Amino acid sequence: MRKIILAVVLSLSATISFAQINSGSKPSVQLVRNATLIIEYNGKKILVDPMLSPKGAIESWAGIQTNPTVDLKMPVNDVIKGVDLVMVTHTHDDHFDKAASKILNKSIELINQPADKGFFEKEGFVNATVLQDNKLWNGINIHRIEAEHGSGEVLKQMGRTSGFVLKAKNQPTIYIVGDAIWTDDIKKNIKKFKPDYIIVNSGGALIKGYENTPIIMNEEQTMTLIGESGKAKVIAVHMDALDHCRTTRRSLKLKAAEFNFGIDKLLIPEDGEVIKLSL
């Protein structure tokens, strides 16, 4: 009997020990491709904006080539394995595609904006939660932030988009801006949340007929954001994967050099690259 009790105690001890190690694991951001991210945070694996289609499976948006323009650098199974939560800023194909809807388990926990409630109901995700403002999830405060996916007539066409802020004890605060142009509201959000890291979609995307109106930040707007970023490091993504994105990693690096922004302030990860985060 004592042996049985001892075995149970040791088993529980090992489980608690593993949980403590897991919850204490270092936070990181991995760029999968485009705006698809794997965020290890407070011991949880969070998948953001999964676009999981193979190269060329989606229509062209600029008449140049089909999307995405590059293959995934890692197997899809590695992307989705062990995911605790999916966060979707909006449901354009480059942020949540048909492949993601098909591949992801329909019972997975998912957070989405109010505008996409009907979409996820139709797709059969039974644990999709509409986030109006903020919620506490496994020790993580998740705040939803409204974003502006363009301006003027373009904004009307692009529809509602969101960003998210992640905050937790002993974890760096992360502001995921989402598909957005630079606005005073983003400046206010930075001052309000005081993020340690800002993840910005810097692809400078354009749509046909409105070639002078970016729908996400380009080189110039990203520089403006960096200038207003306070203590935060900026991680720029959403480049070199879609045919309607005009800003590239190379052009963004060149622009940053003009402003004397180095890697201490701006990080531009390659597909598959992991960035370790610190407080």
GIMOTA-V809215 format. One line per field, one symbol per residue. burial: + if it has 24 or more other C-alpha atoms within 12 Angstrom, else -. Layout:
burial=???
//
This chain:
burial=----------------------+--++++++++++++++++++++++++++++++--+--+-----++++++---+--++--+++++++++++++++-+++--++--++++++++++-++--+-+--++++-----+--++++++++++++--++--+++++++++++--+++++++++++++--++-++--+++++++++++++++-----++++++++++++++-++--++++++++++++++++++-+++-++----+---+++++++++-+++--
//
